[in-house]
Amino acid sequence: MTDAPSHLFYQARAPRPFLSHGEGIYLYDESGKRYIDGSSGAMVSNIGHSNPRVLAKMKVQMDRATFGYRLHFRTHPSEDLAAKLAGLMPGDLDRVFFVSGGSEAVETAEKLARQYAVTQGQGSRWKVISRTPAYHGGTLGALALTGGKLFAGPFAEMFQEMPHVRAPQTYLDRDNLTEEERGLKYADELRERIEAEGPASVLAFIMEPVGGASTGALVAPDSYYTRIREICDDYGVLLIYDEVMSGAGRTGTFLACEHWGVTPDIVAMSKGLGAGYAPLGAVAARSHMVEALLDAGGFLHGFTYAGNPLACAAGLAVLEEMEEQDILGNCTRMGAVLMDRLQGLMARYPFIGHVRGKGLLTAFEMVSDRETMAPLPKEWNAHSELVELAYDAGLILYSRRTRGGVEGDHFLVCPPLIVTEAQIDEILQILTGALDTFAARHGLDVSG
Ligand code: PMP
């Protein structure tokens, strides 16, 4: 069965074992091998696998109805989840639109911004400035934001790439500025870009408050977040936070923006919202924006599966579980433990150049020289080699090779938010073994 030819195709030919089942932070393949889910899949499975309370609540909805088209019926799960989300959102981000994934959420956010601007007589505004590197999704509209060779590849000709500013990768800078000064320096690049594009043409600025697949858990200096909000306000540019990865509690607050007391105009979410129990995403926007759209005849946008009652029942059950088990509190506590353990690795492995993150969205980056942050040789494929070593030993990690103009290997260590300290030790034990093997293979120094 396992060796039968597959009609499915994804990115690569590399065969993976069949998944048997999951339990808590562990996954099992059909041979019985156990894996620690050290990346929550792709930062999705925030409350762990096969949670019986969530499954039971989904079953109740399953027995009632798994689909009701939104133009024909309202459903309780979608209304209740929207109300619950509105209560969790900061400020007046209390109107919610459901989608089925992150790319859909990002494109919905862009279209909402655009249609709102048109209702305000600002039809000249259409450019959405994004950061580079960034990741906002795989659909063509999202790729126009993500940009860059790594993600856009042969598709670059198929869309008009949006303008960019640099993501604040201050850990690569070797200047005499303080972190806070660096934060302002990067934020001010947005002002310059808006001026260069022509302020009347700029609709919005989109950013991941804590980076994910693109920058590997990049956190900006505090000054960056407030200055960006000020600049957007100065120019009437809408601020969109892509919290597809950082939202739903991954950084220890429900949305990452809460860490800096900044309220964006629109938020895109997915991943941890359905937490792997259902494909689910959401866009939240300020009430007055949505009212303007509704007054103008409604939002010219929609997806067939939007607000699917089973997906929303799953999302609601996930949020209830998060509250009942104080999962945000655990995330903050265990995030600090994980950060401490990862930083501890730097003493033993000189080729770990930087450790960063917030809550349980954490990453480390491997380099050939910590001082200059020069990357490891590209042909080593370190990002994939270390992941394979860990996988063989039963630890799932998520990695990428990318870093603006300079390429680098970063590894996201993002276990489910229910992880315990003992499980973090288990992750670190396997990771250390994989790093030792990697170092031995490549003749890299290991101290201690
Ligand atoms: N935005 C961010 C920040 C993401 O991390 C991702 C997925 N990695 C997306 C958007 C796209 O989400 P999806 O793959 O569900 O379309």
Residues whose N, C-alpha, C, O or C-beta is under 5 A from the ligand:
A	BS01	PMP	G101 G102 S103 E104 Y135 H136 G137 E208 G212 A213 D242 V244 M245
